[in-house]
Structures are given as C-alpha cells and as structure tokens.
Amino acid sequence: MKPIYFDNNATTPVRAEVFEAMRPFLAPDGGFGNPSSLHTLGQQAHAAMESSREQVAALVGAADPAEIVFTSCGTEADNMAVIGAAFAHRDKGRHLITSAVEHHAVLHACDYLEKEHGFAVTYLPVDRHGRVSPDDLRAALRPDTLLVSIMTANNEIGTIEPIQELGELCRNAGVLFHTDAVQSAGKVPLDLKEWPVDLAALSGHKLYGPKGIGALYIRRGVQLHALLHGGAHEKNRRAGTENVPGAVGLGVACHLALKEMATEEPRVRALRDRLEQGLLERVPCAYLNGHPAHRLGNTTNVSFDAVEGESLVLALDQAGFTLRNEGLPGLEISTGSACASGLLEPSHVLKAIGVPSDRIHGSVRFSLGHFNTDADIDAALDIIPRAVDRLRSLSPIWEDRQKAGV
Ligand SMILES: Cc1ncc(COP(=O)(O)O)c(C=O)c1O
C-alpha cells in the first residue's frame, strides 16, 4: 500500500512545480548568483527573488511586495515580529499580549523577552474550542502595551481566530498587531492590506514549498529592530545572503496555493469531513478537539479514550499512515519510557482548551493536504477503528470502563 500522509501541518512535500522552478537556482551552471552582485548572474538571481516576493505578496494580499521580508523559516519570522517589535518600541512600553495556544515560536520568544529583558507578557485564555475572546483582549490592553500576537489558525486543532476583530481593537488602541499565519497561509484567503494586521509570519514547508525559507509581512511604515546584523540585505531588515532557491520555491508554492485555493480548500475539507465523521461514528468514546465551524478545512484532532496516542500513531505507521500524536510534542522523541517518566509536557493547546490529561494522551491530529484522495479516507476508515479496537482490547483502563459500564 502506498503510504498515506496525514501530517501536512507538520510539513508538506515539495510540489513538482516548485522543485522544477528551484532546480536552475541550485544547478552549478545555473542561476547560483548572489542577488547583491552587479553582474548578469547576480541580477538574474535578484530578479528571481523580486518576482517571488510578488508571488508571496499576492498570496497574503499585501499592498506592496516590499512589505515581504524573506526569513529562514516561520520561527524566525515570528521571532523577528515579536522580538523585533519589542526592541524597536520599548520606549512606548514593555507589555505584550499573546494567547495560551500560540506556537512555541511565539510563546518562547515572549518568554525570552520576559526572562531576559524585563518585558511583561499577558497570556490570554481561550474558550473550549480554542478561540480568543475580543472582550478578553480589550480588557488586557494597557497604555504600555506595544504588541499583540495572536495566530490566524492553530497548528494542533485548526481553530481559526477572530483576527479582524482582534486586529481592530489593537488598531484603535494604537498597538501593533502580529499574526502567526504559518498554518493559514495557502489554506484560507488572507487580505492583509484590508485587515488591521501589521505583521504576519509564514513558512515555505507548510504550503508545499521547501524547508529553510519563510517570510514576514511588515506593513509599510512599521519599524522593527533587526535580529541579524551584517549586510544591507532585505532593505536592512534581515542581513545575510539570500536563499534564492528557497525564495523561488516559496514564490511558486504561494502562486499555486492562490491559483488553486478556491477548488482545493473545499476538496480537502470534504475529505477531512468524511474522515472526521466516519471516525466519530465508527469509534465509540472518540471526541473532536477544536472549533466545529471556525477551523482549517484540512485539520481534525480527535481524542480516543483509553488509547495511548503514541501507540496508535506507531500502529498506524506500520499500517502505512503518517500522522501525529498531539498529546505529546514530537513523535520522534516521545517514546513510551519518556512518556511514562513524565519527561514530556502534554500539549499546551489541548490543556488550554480544557481536555483532561488522560484524554490528551489519547489525542491524534490528522492534517490532510493536496495529495490526499478519497481512497486514503476509505483506507483510514477501514484501518483506524480496527487499530483503536485492538489497542483498547489490550488496555486495562478500557477493560475497567467496560466492566463499570461507562
Ligand atoms: C503555527 C506555527 N507557527 C510557526 C511554526 C514554525 O514554522 P517553521 O517550522 O517554519 O519554523 C509552525 C510550525 O509547525 C507552526 O505550525
């Protein structure tokens, strides 16, 4: 059986069109020039970068391609937004606001500012579906707040935040607003020139581009402190010789995402819905995590009672499925022993939405994508319920529950 990949929120394969577009910029006789060089080879590389910038700008609806800065990944883009804004605007105040369900690229950047530089951070709670309340944000804004950072969509449960409402509150209060759009770029329409958003991060490898490239949208006029110091690259905003093949790949990936979104989003959503409904119908004591409606069309996160998410992921891996145990970060490292010894923290997102800890450990994320088909869903609905049954048949917890009739 061909492996079935359900882990597109972790990373996506590079699309053939992207790979082909990058190839000349990696070939020894091709466009390997340094975009800062004045000669023909350099200027070819420069032109390729600028056309990619236009493609990225088009996907996110930026008013001007100059508002896009290439970075090495989504993490760097988030760090540049959060730390760059904090350092550039510390005269205004030293308070930041974010949410409890952000990616660690934002949470750990905030933590760094708190611990190492004396900033104060408010972590907004979320409701049981993972949404931030605009009322909570309104109440948390202070005269010394310099930045609010709330993700557009969550990587674990797919919940989409009310970005326009939250951004409006910030704009009215004269506070910069950053959104981590790493999971939403390419999946849902973004219109940053119209939205009250000042900064937005994205990442190549989440939308069928290569790893090692990301971008930060910086609204014209917004000042950030640079994180990297060196040459005058990226208009003095991010020093370092540009990753030309990466930028070209990201550009083509953005172009394809924009061109195909209107057909691809509903196609993937229909597959996801069939998978989700099928699992919830066929597997007793299975629960959906995330917002029923305001959610990315490719993501479903399900808790299976009395099942170790890790064991399920490994059992399914053997059966040809690649997906992710969201209970614990990083399947690669979450071995049974590490888990039992309590070395790993359970998912902060599932905790924040109030999933009980035993259920967190039985939670699995399915994130679908461009290459999934109806046949994948048929296979999943055949195999996954049987895998859950088998694991439960070995589980003393399940046995006790059966005896107790719960
Ligand atoms: C919401 C979100 N933000 C940021 C990142 C970090 O992106 P990258 O892997 O490109 O550093 C990820 C990656 O999982 C993500 O899902």
The ligand as an SDF file (V2000), in Angstrom:
LIG
                    3D

 16 16  0  0  0  0  0  0  0  0999 V2000
    1.5840   27.9170   13.8030 C   0  0  0  0  0  0  0  0  0  0  0  0
    3.0490   27.7270   13.5480 C   0  0  0  0  0  0  0  0  0  0  0  0
    3.8760   28.7560   13.7160 N   0  0  0  0  0  0  0  0  0  0  0  0
    5.1970   28.6550   13.4950 C   0  0  0  0  0  0  0  0  0  0  0  0
    5.7520   27.4630   13.0920 C   0  0  0  0  0  0  0  0  0  0  0  0
    7.2190   27.3900   12.8550 C   0  0  0  0  0  0  0  0  0  0  0  0
    7.4960   27.2950   11.4690 O   0  0  0  0  0  0  0  0  0  0  0  0
    8.8780   26.6990   10.9680 P   0  0  0  0  0  0  0  0  0  0  0  0
    8.8070   25.2230   11.1040 O   0  0  0  0  0  0  0  0  0  0  0  0
    8.9770   27.1330    9.5310 O   0  0  0  0  0  0  0  0  0  0  0  0
    9.9410   27.3000   11.7870 O   0  0  0  0  0  0  0  0  0  0  0  0
    4.9250   26.3420   12.9240 C   0  0  0  0  0  0  0  0  0  0  0  0
    5.4950   25.0280   12.5680 C   0  0  0  0  0  0  0  0  0  0  0  0
    4.9760   23.9900   12.9720 O   0  0  0  0  0  0  0  0  0  0  0  0
    3.5350   26.4820   13.1410 C   0  0  0  0  0  0  0  0  0  0  0  0
    2.6920   25.4580   12.9800 O   0  0  0  0  0  0  0  0  0  0  0  0
  1  2  1  0
  2  3  1  0
  2 15  2  0
  3  4  2  0
  4  5  1  0
  5  6  1  0
  5 12  2  0
  6  7  1  0
  7  8  1  0
  8  9  2  0
  8 10  1  0
  8 11  1  0
 12 13  1  0
 12 15  1  0
 13 14  2  0
 15 16  1  0
M  END
$$$$
